[in-house]
Amino acid sequence: MIQRGADPDMANLFMGTFETVLSEVINFIPIDCILAEDKPASAKVVALGKKLGLEVRMFRTYDELVAQTGDFKKIGICFIAGFGTILRNDFIQKCDAVVNMHLGDVADCRGRHPLPTAILRKDRMMTATIHLIDSEKIDAGPILGKTSLPIDYDKNYTANEIELLKAAVQLTREVLNQYKRTGSFRGQPWKAPDGSYQPKVPSETLERVFRARTLKEL
């Protein structure tokens, strides 16, 4: 159980590219700083952070991320959504809680490209999972919540991702409402099954998925 801290010197962070999730998180958690990967996908989160008057710090590598957070005496909640940098124990242990949104079902689709992987496997459903990160094992921490909906193969990738993100924002609201009521994150421990981690999808395959007019053409 992760207890909510009351230390005024403790900073709460948002890291990732999903600005719609940030818009929901700030309704529940006072975010002190946004950590954004220096890449085009971060543009919307950076723009929203600046609009809201939040401090935004950019980084390229894990070492730069650590350096950018070096002046924080403590980190309370670090909420992650749409983030590609793998965290290590030195950062994880500095936080009271690291909460990660993963656009996949961790039971069978851990890793970097969960939604493209589910589509390429012709899965019937797409899933978003919110879980705690408590070790360097990828997408394997205690689960706070899951939501699933059908993949629409008559639509393209972007249309499906938009719908999954809408569901993920609703899940975020539910998880943070629970946190607000209880003052803690109560995750469900589980053991990642063999084969649940999926390798990165090759860039040329990703482009084919992203550019298809409808998913049934793949």
N, C-alpha and C positions, 0 to 999 in steps of 0.2 A: 504494500500500500504506500503511495506517495502522498505525503501530507502537504497541504498548501502552506507555503512559508509566509511569514509576516515581516521579514527582514527588509527594511527600506533600502538597503544597499544591494538587494538582489535584482538583477535585470531579467526580464522575460524577452525571449527572442522569437522571431518568425524567420524560417528559412525555406525558400522554395520559389516556385514560379506561378502558383495558382492564386491569382488575385481575388477570385471569388471566395476562396477559403479564408484568405486573410481578412476579407470584409466581414466574415462571420466570426472569426476568432476574436477580433477586437471588441466584439460585443460582450465577451465574457472575460477576456484576459487583457490587462493593460500591457500592450507590447511596447517595449522600450527601444528596440532596434531590429531592423530587418537586415539579415545577411543574405546577399544575393550573389549567385554565381555570375561571373562576368561573361554572359552569353546573351544572344538576342532573345531567347525565351524568357528572360528575367525582366524585359522591358515594362510589361504591364504592372508587375508587382512593384518595381522601382517607382513608376509613375504614381501608383496609388499611395505608396508610402510617403512620397514627397508631398502629395496633395493633402495627406492627413497630418503632415508636419512631423512625421517620424524620422528618426535617424536611419540612414541607409548606408551600409558598408558593403563594398564589392570585394570579391576574391576570385582567384583562379585555381589555386591548389589547396590541399588540406592544410599544409603548413601556413599558407596565407590566412586561412580561416582561423587557425589557432592564434596567429598573431593579431588578427582583427578583434578577437575576443579576450586578448590578454589583459586588458585594463578592467574587465569585469571581475570584481572580487568574488561574486557568486553568480550563478545562473539558476533562476527558478525553473520556469517552464520554457522549453524550447519546442515550438510546434513546427513540424516539417510537412510540406505539401508540394510535391513536384520538384524533388531535389535529387541530384545525381551523385554528390560527393559522399563517399563512404566514411562514416565517423569511426573514430578509434576510442579506446577506453579512456585516454587522458581527457578528451572532451566530454564523453558520456558521463564520467564520474564527477565532473565539475557541475553537472546539472542536477536539480532535484527531480526533474522528469523530462524525458525526451519523448514526445508524442509524434508518431509518424502516420501520415495518410499514404496508403499504398493502393494504387488503382489496379488491384488484382486480388485474387483469393490466395492468401498466404498458404493455405493447405495444399495447393498444387501449382502455384504460380508466383513464387518468390523471385526477386531479381529485378533487373533494370527495365525490361519492356513487357510488363504483364498484359496490358490490353492488346498490343499487337500479337503477342504469343497466343492469347486466348482466341483471337480472330483466326490466326493461321492454323490453329488446331481445330477450327470449326466448332468451338464450344457453343453451347446454346445460351449460356448466361455470362454476363460480365459482372465483376464484383469490386467493391471498394472495401478495404479493411483499414481500421484505425487501431494501431497497436503501440505499445511502449517499446522503446529501444533501451535495453538494459545490458547489452553486450555487443561485441563486434560481429556476432552472427547476423547475417543480413535477413531482415524481415522475419524475425523469429521470436520477438518478444511477446509478452502477455497481451492478449487481444482485448481491446476495449469495445469493439463493435464491428459489425459487418452489414453490408447492404448489397443486394443483387438485383439485376433486371435483365431482360432478354437482350441479346445482341440483335440488331436489326440489319440483316444482310442485304436488305433492299436499299439501305442508305450507305453513305461513305463513312470513312473513319472519323472525320471531324464531328459529324452529326452524332455518332455513337459516343464519342468522348464527351461531348457537351452534356448529353443526357446522364452519363455516368458521373460527371462532375456535379451536376445538380443533385443527384442522389447522395454524393459524397458530402456536399455542403449540408444537406439535411442530417446526415449521420453525424457530422461535426457538431451540429446544434444539439443533437441528442446526447452525445458524449459530454459536451461541455455543460449542458444543463445538469447532467448527473454530477459532474465535478462541482458545479456551483452549489448543489444541494448538500453534498456530502463533504466537500473540502478535500477530496482525495480522488486519485485515479485508481480504480479497482479493476485491474486486468485479469483475464482468465489465462493462467499458464497453460501451455500446450507443448507438445514435442513435434518439431517439423518432420514430416515423413520423408523417407528416402526418395529422392527424385523430385521433391517439391521446388528446389531451386532450378530455375531455367536460365540458360545462357543468354547473353545479349543477342538480339536479332541483328544479322549483318546489315550494314547501312543500305546496300542496294535492295534488300528485301523490305526494309522499312520504307524506303521511298516508294516501292511498288504498292505497299499497303496504304500509305498516305495519299497517293495520287489516284487510286482506283475510284472510278465514278460511283460504283457500288461494291460492297464487300463480296457479293456473290460472284463477281468477276474474278476474284483471286483464285 
